[in-house]
């Protein structure tokens, strides 16, 4: 066999378009907890000599806040990822996060906890190139939606490919999301391509579920960050001493989260919270990454 045909054959074995998973009855399909990890800076806490306080949060996709940490003033969100999730039951859960948390250590931590990840590929050049160069034109369309909001028309297209040689812990599939946005006022069209990877196999989740979880991740902005900033004016607070910035969280949890909490409690029992976590009526929500 000539070298070109051999390489093509091996490529075909490594990369396969997403197959249609076997149908599952309603009772057999597992209901997964989906947790979004995202952080925000309390802008008013910034001084001439210190950066703004960072508050990473874990929130389920129904709007229920599960955990929060206060980041050390000379650190960032990355070292807080694993401690933030330590008090949560992540078995068979799906954790979504932005590109900042697409770290090999984070992926390995989630796999070790029995969880799955959906991670944005952006800040790792080699991994990004590996995913972007896949033959996406040959991969069939898996999901498509069209909507109108904020004076624009938007089309979202998702493709998924199973690939066995991704350089990321537990990664089984690559995802391409293409967003077409047309501003209805100016007529300007923008096209954005986003690449992700996931540890979910072709049989663990369908394209509709993946598209819902990817878009649902940004609910943390509307259900939590926006409420804390606009309604409770958190960004205007200049408090930065000790653990004082953290207690904003119970006050700033959105009304939708409160109703979801009553109907479907998802936080672990207080006994599951680690000693470093402050527990209260909203579950384990405030802990710090810096001493006293």
C-alpha positions in Angstrom: 0.0 0.0 0.0 1.4 3.4 -0.8 2.2 5.9 1.9 -0.6 8.3 1.0 -3.3 5.6 1.0 -1.9 4.2 4.3 -2.1 7.6 6.0 -5.6 8.1 4.7 -6.7 4.7 6.0 -5.2 5.4 9.4 -6.9 8.8 9.5 -10.2 7.3 8.7 -9.8 4.9 11.6 -8.9 7.7 14.0 -11.6 10.1 12.9 -15.2 9.0 12.4 -18.3 11.1 11.9 -20.7 10.9 14.8 -22.8 7.8 14.5 -26.4 7.8 15.6 -26.6 6.2 19.1 -29.0 3.4 19.6 -32.4 4.6 20.9 -32.8 4.5 24.6 -36.2 4.3 26.3 -37.2 7.2 28.4 -36.5 5.3 31.6 -33.0 4.2 30.6 -31.5 7.5 29.6 -29.6 8.9 32.6 -30.5 12.4 33.9 -27.2 14.2 34.3 -26.5 17.1 36.6 -24.9 19.8 34.6 -22.7 22.3 36.5 -21.3 25.5 35.1 -18.0 26.9 36.5 -17.4 30.6 36.0 -15.9 33.5 37.9 -16.3 37.2 38.2 -14.3 40.1 39.5 -15.8 42.4 42.1 -14.6 45.5 40.4 -15.1 48.0 43.2 -12.7 46.0 45.4 -9.7 46.9 43.2 -7.3 49.4 44.7 -4.1 51.1 43.6 -2.0 48.3 45.0 -4.3 45.2 44.8 -6.3 43.6 42.0 -10.0 43.1 42.3 -11.4 40.2 44.4 -12.2 37.1 42.2 -15.2 34.9 43.1 -15.3 31.6 41.1 -18.8 30.0 41.3 -20.2 26.6 40.5 -23.9 26.8 39.5 -26.1 24.1 38.0 -27.8 24.9 34.7 -31.1 25.4 36.5 -29.7 28.4 38.3 -28.9 26.9 41.7 -25.7 28.1 43.2 -23.7 25.1 44.5 -20.4 26.6 45.7 -18.2 29.6 45.7 -14.6 30.4 46.6 -12.7 33.7 47.2 -9.5 33.7 45.2 -6.2 34.8 46.9 -5.3 38.4 45.9 -2.1 37.3 44.1 -3.7 34.3 42.3 -6.3 33.6 39.8 -9.3 31.2 39.2 -7.2 28.3 37.9 -5.9 26.9 41.2 -9.4 27.3 42.7 -11.1 24.9 40.2 -10.6 21.6 42.1 -11.2 23.1 45.6 -14.4 24.8 44.4 -15.9 21.4 43.3 -14.6 19.4 46.3 -17.8 19.5 48.2 -20.0 18.5 45.3 -21.1 15.0 44.1 -19.9 15.0 40.5 -20.4 11.3 39.7 -21.8 11.1 36.1 -22.2 14.9 36.1 -21.2 17.2 33.2 -19.0 20.2 34.1 -19.0 23.1 31.6 -16.4 25.9 31.8 -14.9 28.6 29.6 -11.5 28.4 27.9 -9.6 29.5 31.0 -10.4 26.2 32.7 -9.3 24.0 29.7 -6.3 22.8 31.7 -5.0 19.2 31.6 -5.0 19.1 35.4 -8.7 20.1 35.5 -9.6 17.5 32.9 -7.8 14.8 34.9 -9.5 15.9 38.1 -12.9 15.6 36.6 -12.3 12.2 35.1 -10.9 11.1 38.5 -14.1 12.3 40.2 -16.3 10.3 37.7 -17.5 13.4 36.0 -17.5 14.5 32.3 -16.3 17.8 30.9 -17.3 20.0 28.0 -14.3 22.3 27.5 -13.7 25.2 25.1 -10.5 24.9 23.1 -8.9 28.3 22.7 -5.7 29.0 24.8 -3.8 25.8 23.8 -2.3 26.3 20.4 -1.4 22.7 19.7 -4.8 21.3 20.8 -6.6 24.1 19.0 -4.8 23.4 15.8 -5.5 19.7 16.2 -9.2 20.2 16.5 -9.5 23.0 14.0 -7.8 21.1 11.2 -10.2 18.1 11.4 -12.1 17.7 8.1 -15.3 19.4 9.4 -16.8 19.8 5.9 -17.1 16.0 5.7 -18.8 15.8 9.1 -22.6 15.8 8.9 -24.6 18.6 10.6 -25.7 17.4 14.1 -27.9 20.3 15.3 -29.2 23.6 14.1 -31.2 26.4 15.7 -32.3 29.8 14.6 -33.5 32.6 16.8 -34.1 36.3 17.1 -32.9 38.4 20.1 -31.2 41.6 20.9 -32.0 43.1 17.5 -30.2 40.3 15.7 -30.9 37.1 13.8 -28.7 34.2 14.8 -28.2 30.7 13.4 -26.2 28.2 15.4 -24.8 25.0 13.8 -23.1 22.2 15.7 -21.1 19.2 14.4 -19.5 16.5 16.5 -16.7 14.1 15.5 -15.3 11.1 17.5 -11.5 11.3 17.6 -9.3 9.0 19.6 -6.0 11.0 19.6 -6.9 14.2 21.3 -4.3 15.6 23.6 -6.5 16.1 26.6 -7.5 13.8 29.5 -10.5 11.7 28.7 -11.4 13.5 25.5 -13.4 11.4 23.2 -15.1 13.9 20.8 -14.4 17.2 19.1 -17.2 19.8 18.6 -17.5 22.6 16.2 -20.1 25.4 16.8 -20.6 28.0 14.1 -22.6 31.1 15.0 -24.0 33.3 12.2 -25.2 36.6 13.5 -26.9 39.4 11.5 -27.5 42.8 13.1 -31.1 43.7 12.1 -30.3 47.4 12.4 -27.2 47.5 10.2 -27.4 44.3 8.2 -23.8 43.4 9.3 -23.1 39.7 9.3 -20.5 38.1 11.6 -19.5 34.4 11.6 -17.8 32.9 14.7 -16.4 29.4 15.0 -15.9 27.8 18.4 -14.2 24.5 19.0 -14.7 22.3 22.1 -13.8 18.8 23.3 -15.8 16.5 25.6 -15.2 13.3 27.5 -18.8 12.2 26.6 -18.8 9.4 24.1 -21.2 9.2 21.1 -23.5 7.0 23.2 -23.5 9.3 26.3 -25.1 12.3 24.8 -26.8 13.3 21.5 -26.1 16.5 19.6 -29.2 18.3 20.9 -28.0 17.7 24.5 -24.5 18.9 23.7 -25.8 22.1 22.0 -28.1 22.7 25.0 -25.3 22.3 27.5 -22.9 24.5 25.6 -25.4 27.3 25.3 -26.7 26.8 28.8 -23.3 27.4 30.3 -23.8 31.1 29.7 -26.9 31.1 31.8 -24.5 31.8 34.7 -24.2 35.3 33.3 -27.9 36.1 33.2 -29.1 34.1 36.2 -26.2 35.1 38.6 -23.6 37.6 37.5 -26.1 40.1 36.0 -28.4 39.9 39.0 -25.5 40.4 41.4 -24.2 43.4 39.5 -27.4 45.1 38.3 -29.8 44.3 41.2 -27.5 44.1 44.2 -24.8 46.4 42.9 -22.0 44.1 43.8 -19.5 45.8 41.6 -20.0 49.0 43.6 -18.8 47.3 46.8 -15.3 48.2 47.9 -15.2 45.5 50.6 -12.1 43.3 50.3 -11.1 42.5 53.9 -11.0 38.8 55.0 -14.0 36.8 53.8 -16.3 39.8 53.6 -16.7 39.8 49.8 -17.9 36.2 49.8 -21.2 36.6 51.8 -22.7 38.6 49.0 -23.6 35.3 47.3 -26.8 34.3 49.3 -28.2 37.8 48.8 -27.4 37.8 45.1 -28.8 34.4 44.1 -31.4 34.9 41.4 -35.2 34.4 42.1 -35.2 31.6 39.5 -32.5 29.9 41.5 -34.5 30.2 44.7 -37.6 28.6 43.1 -35.5 25.8 41.6 -33.9 25.2 44.9 -37.2 24.6 46.5 -38.5 22.3 43.8 -35.3 20.3 43.3 -32.5 20.6 45.9 -29.2 19.7 44.2 -26.6 20.8 46.8 -24.9 18.1 48.7 -25.9 17.7 52.4 -23.9 19.8 54.9 -22.0 16.7 56.0 -20.5 16.4 52.5 -18.9 19.8 52.7 -15.2 20.0 53.5 -14.0 21.6 56.7 -12.8 24.7 54.8 -16.2 25.4 53.4 -18.8 27.6 55.1 -22.2 25.9 55.0 -25.5 27.6 55.3 -29.1 27.4 54.1 -27.8 27.8 50.5 -25.4 24.8 50.8 -21.6 25.1 50.8 -21.1 28.5 49.3 -18.2 30.5 50.7 -14.6 29.5 51.1 -11.3 31.2 50.6 -7.9 30.4 49.0 -5.9 32.6 51.3 -5.4 32.5 55.0 -7.4 34.5 57.6 
